[in-house]
């Protein structure tokens, strides 16, 4: 691994890249589950007759074209190390699941995500 120089992101080892992919996957599932919870409530409302099938269908369509699509684009458009840094910055993954060394190597990226969002 190359020495860390200010202004230059550190290279990750193969193991750290694997860890970053794993963290990104956990974060994606967490964000997707949260977004799907909203649909779950609407399905329940539909079953109970509180909304009709057209309202539910519209909500599914809006999910697909909205938050579902945004999550898909995010998690398929960024590098795993950037997704892991974002997940750490936004506390989408329990701290105990984040290897200390990975947190250190991603520190600059984590700080950028905290300032960005």
C-alpha positions as a Markdown table, in Angstrom:
| # | Residue | x | y | z |
|---|---|---|---|---|
| 1 | Unk | 0.0 | 0.0 | 0.0 |
| 2 | Unk | 1.3 | 3.4 | -0.9 |
| 3 | Unk | 2.1 | 6.0 | 1.8 |
| 4 | Unk | -0.7 | 8.5 | 2.5 |
| 5 | Unk | -0.1 | 11.9 | 1.2 |
| 6 | Unk | -2.4 | 14.9 | 1.9 |
| 7 | Unk | -4.7 | 15.4 | -1.0 |
| 8 | Unk | -4.4 | 11.9 | -2.3 |
| 9 | Unk | -6.7 | 9.1 | -1.4 |
| 10 | Unk | -5.1 | 6.0 | -0.1 |
| 11 | Unk | -5.1 | 2.7 | -2.1 |
| 12 | Unk | -7.1 | -0.1 | -0.6 |
| 13 | Unk | -5.9 | -3.7 | -0.3 |
| 14 | Unk | -7.9 | -6.5 | -1.8 |
| 15 | Unk | -9.3 | -7.3 | 1.6 |
| 16 | Unk | -10.3 | -3.7 | 2.3 |
| 17 | Unk | -12.0 | -3.5 | -1.1 |
| 18 | Unk | -14.0 | -6.7 | -0.2 |
| 19 | Unk | -14.9 | -5.1 | 3.2 |
| 20 | Unk | -16.0 | -1.9 | 1.4 |
| 21 | Unk | -18.2 | -4.0 | -0.9 |
| 22 | Unk | -19.7 | -5.8 | 2.0 |
| 23 | Unk | -20.4 | -2.5 | 3.9 |
| 24 | Unk | -21.9 | -1.0 | 0.7 |
| 25 | Unk | -24.3 | -4.0 | 0.4 |
| 26 | Unk | -25.4 | -3.7 | 4.0 |
| 27 | Unk | -26.0 | 0.1 | 3.5 |
| 28 | Unk | -28.0 | -0.5 | 0.3 |
| 29 | Unk | -30.2 | -3.0 | 2.0 |
| 30 | Unk | -30.8 | -0.7 | 4.9 |
| 31 | Unk | -31.7 | 2.2 | 2.7 |
| 32 | Unk | -33.9 | 0.1 | 0.4 |
| 33 | Unk | -35.6 | -1.5 | 3.4 |
| 34 | Unk | -36.4 | 1.9 | 4.8 |
| 35 | Unk | -37.9 | 3.0 | 1.4 |
| 36 | Unk | -39.9 | -0.2 | 1.1 |
| 37 | Unk | -41.4 | 0.3 | 4.6 |
| 38 | Unk | -43.4 | 3.1 | 3.1 |
| 39 | Unk | -44.8 | 0.8 | 0.5 |
| 40 | Unk | -45.5 | -1.8 | 3.1 |
| 41 | Unk | -47.7 | 0.6 | 5.0 |
| 42 | Unk | -49.6 | 1.3 | 1.7 |
| 43 | Unk | -50.1 | -2.4 | 1.0 |
| 44 | Unk | -51.6 | -2.7 | 4.5 |
| 45 | Unk | -53.8 | 0.3 | 3.9 |
| 46 | Unk | -55.0 | -1.3 | 0.6 |
| 47 | Unk | -55.7 | -4.6 | 2.2 |
| 48 | Unk | -57.8 | -2.8 | 4.9 |
| 49 | Unk | -59.7 | -0.8 | 2.2 |
| 50 | Unk | -58.2 | 2.6 | 3.3 |
| 51 | Unk | -56.8 | 3.2 | -0.2 |
| 52 | Unk | -57.8 | 1.7 | -3.6 |
| 53 | Unk | -55.8 | -0.4 | -6.0 |
| 54 | Unk | -55.1 | 2.6 | -8.2 |
| 55 | Unk | -53.6 | 4.6 | -5.3 |
| 56 | Unk | -51.4 | 1.6 | -4.4 |
| 57 | Unk | -50.4 | 1.1 | -8.0 |
| 58 | Unk | -49.5 | 4.8 | -8.3 |
| 59 | Unk | -47.4 | 4.6 | -5.2 |
| 60 | Unk | -45.5 | 1.5 | -6.5 |
| 61 | Unk | -44.9 | 3.4 | -9.8 |
| 62 | Unk | -43.6 | 6.5 | -7.9 |
| 63 | Unk | -41.3 | 4.3 | -5.8 |
| 64 | Unk | -39.9 | 2.6 | -8.9 |
| 65 | Unk | -39.3 | 5.9 | -10.8 |
| 66 | Unk | -38.3 | 7.8 | -7.6 |
| 67 | Unk | -36.5 | 6.5 | -4.5 |
| 68 | Unk | -36.0 | 3.0 | -5.9 |
| 69 | Unk | -34.4 | 4.2 | -9.0 |
| 70 | Unk | -32.2 | 6.7 | -7.1 |
| 71 | Unk | -30.9 | 4.0 | -4.8 |
| 72 | Unk | -30.2 | 1.7 | -7.7 |
| 73 | Unk | -28.3 | 4.4 | -9.5 |
| 74 | Unk | -26.3 | 5.3 | -6.4 |
| 75 | Unk | -25.3 | 1.8 | -5.5 |
| 76 | Unk | -24.5 | 0.8 | -9.1 |
| 77 | Unk | -22.8 | 4.1 | -10.0 |
| 78 | Unk | -20.3 | 4.7 | -7.2 |
| 79 | Unk | -17.2 | 2.8 | -6.3 |
| 80 | Unk | -17.6 | 0.5 | -3.3 |
| 81 | Unk | -15.1 | 2.4 | -1.3 |
| 82 | Unk | -17.1 | 5.6 | -1.8 |
| 83 | Unk | -20.3 | 3.9 | -0.9 |
| 84 | Unk | -18.7 | 2.5 | 2.2 |
| 85 | Unk | -17.4 | 5.9 | 3.2 |
| 86 | Unk | -20.9 | 7.4 | 2.6 |
| 87 | Unk | -22.4 | 4.5 | 4.7 |
| 88 | Unk | -20.0 | 5.2 | 7.6 |
| 89 | Unk | -20.6 | 9.0 | 7.4 |
| 90 | Unk | -24.4 | 8.6 | 7.5 |
| 91 | Unk | -24.2 | 5.8 | 10.1 |
| 92 | Unk | -26.1 | 3.3 | 7.8 |
| 93 | Unk | -24.0 | 0.4 | 9.1 |
| 94 | Unk | -23.5 | -0.4 | 12.8 |
| 95 | Unk | -20.0 | 0.8 | 13.9 |
| 96 | Unk | -19.1 | -2.7 | 15.1 |
| 97 | Unk | -19.3 | -4.0 | 11.5 |
| 98 | Unk | -16.7 | -1.5 | 10.3 |
| 99 | Unk | -13.1 | -2.7 | 10.5 |
| 100 | Unk | -10.9 | -0.1 | 12.2 |
| 101 | Unk | -8.2 | -0.2 | 9.4 |
| 102 | Unk | -10.9 | 0.4 | 6.8 |
| 103 | Unk | -12.3 | 3.3 | 8.7 |
| 104 | Unk | -8.8 | 4.8 | 8.8 |
| 105 | Unk | -8.1 | 4.3 | 5.1 |
| 106 | Unk | -11.4 | 5.9 | 4.2 |
| 107 | Unk | -11.2 | 8.8 | 6.6 |
| 108 | Unk | -10.8 | 11.5 | 4.0 |
| 109 | Unk | -13.7 | 10.1 | 2.0 |
| 110 | Unk | -15.9 | 9.8 | 5.1 |
| 111 | Unk | -15.2 | 13.5 | 6.0 |
| 112 | Unk | -16.1 | 14.5 | 2.4 |
| 113 | Unk | -19.5 | 12.7 | 2.7 |
| 114 | Unk | -20.2 | 14.3 | 6.0 |
| 115 | Unk | -19.7 | 17.7 | 4.5 |
| 116 | Unk | -21.5 | 16.9 | 1.3 |
| 117 | Unk | -24.9 | 15.6 | 2.5 |
